[in-house]
Amino acid sequence: MDKRRFSRITFKVDMTVTWGSTTVAAQTVDLSLGGVYLTTPLRIPLHERVDICITVPKGFSPSSLTASALVVRWDDQGMGLVFTSMDFESFFILTRFVSEGLGDRTRSAREVLDFLSHPPGDE
């Protein structure tokens, strides 16, 4: 059984992960309102806080989505992060990507309302 609150969409773009003074290139695998799953050569310990910058495809503004996140999962392919904070512009672009990826505005709207009522990490 899947315990995720938010639907994931396949979303493969370049990004960076910053942990302390170390910044490395990574690539998103999938994305949701609650977080991102990514591939990176850097092995960051569980429960560490990181800052991320996801490259936004051309035609979108702003040109990047920035957020702070917490490492919550590792496996052989990559790591899972849960978002802990992001600015309004980044949240707006995130909701747009997820809505378009889901292809279901009603479902997307329900997830945004759920997110706003109970943000990740606020349980």
PECORZI-V911596 format. One record per pair of residues at least 12 apart in sequence whose ideal C-beta (glycine too) atoms are under 8 Angstrom apart, sorted by the first residue. I is the first residue (numbers start at 1). GAP is how many residues later the second one is. If there is no record, write none. Layout:
BEGIN
i = [I:I]
gap = [GAP:GAP]
END
This chain:
BEGIN
i = [4:4:5:5:5:5:6:6:6:6:6:6:6:7:7:7:7:7:8:8:8:8:9:9:9:9:9:9:9:10:10:10:11:11:11:11:11:11:12:12:12:13:13:13:13:13:13:14:14:14:14:15:15:15:15:15:15:15:15:16:16:17:17:17:17:17:17:17:18:18:18:18:19:19:19:19:22:24:24:24:25:26:26:26:26:27:27:28:29:29:31:31:31:31:31:32:33:33:33:33:33:33:33:33:34:34:34:34:35:35:35:35:35:35:35:36:36:36:36:36:36:37:37:37:37:37:38:38:38:39:39:40:40:43:44:44:45:46:46:46:46:47:47:47:48:48:49:49:49:49:49:50:50:50:50:50:51:51:51:51:52:52:52:52:52:53:53:54:54:56:60:60:62:62:62:64:65:65:65:65:66:66:66:67:67:67:67:67:68:68:68:68:69:69:69:69:70:70:70:82:82:83:84:84:95:95:98]
gap = [28:30:29:106:109:115:26:27:28:92:105:108:109:25:91:95:100:104:22:23:24:29:21:22:23:88:89:92:93:19:20:91:17:18:19:20:86:90:15:16:17:14:15:41:42:43:44:12:13:40:41:12:13:21:23:37:38:39:40:36:37:21:23:25:27:33:34:35:32:33:34:35:23:25:29:31:20:16:17:18:15:12:13:14:16:12:13:26:48:49:23:63:66:67:70:66:50:61:62:65:78:79:82:87:48:49:81:86:34:37:45:46:47:48:85:16:18:33:44:45:47:36:41:42:43:44:40:41:43:38:39:38:39:31:27:35:26:25:26:27:28:23:24:25:22:23:19:20:21:22:35:18:19:20:21:31:15:16:17:18:14:15:16:17:29:12:13:12:13:37:33:36:27:28:31:26:21:25:28:29:20:21:24:16:17:18:19:23:15:16:17:18:12:13:14:15:12:14:51:38:39:37:36:37:13:17:13]
END
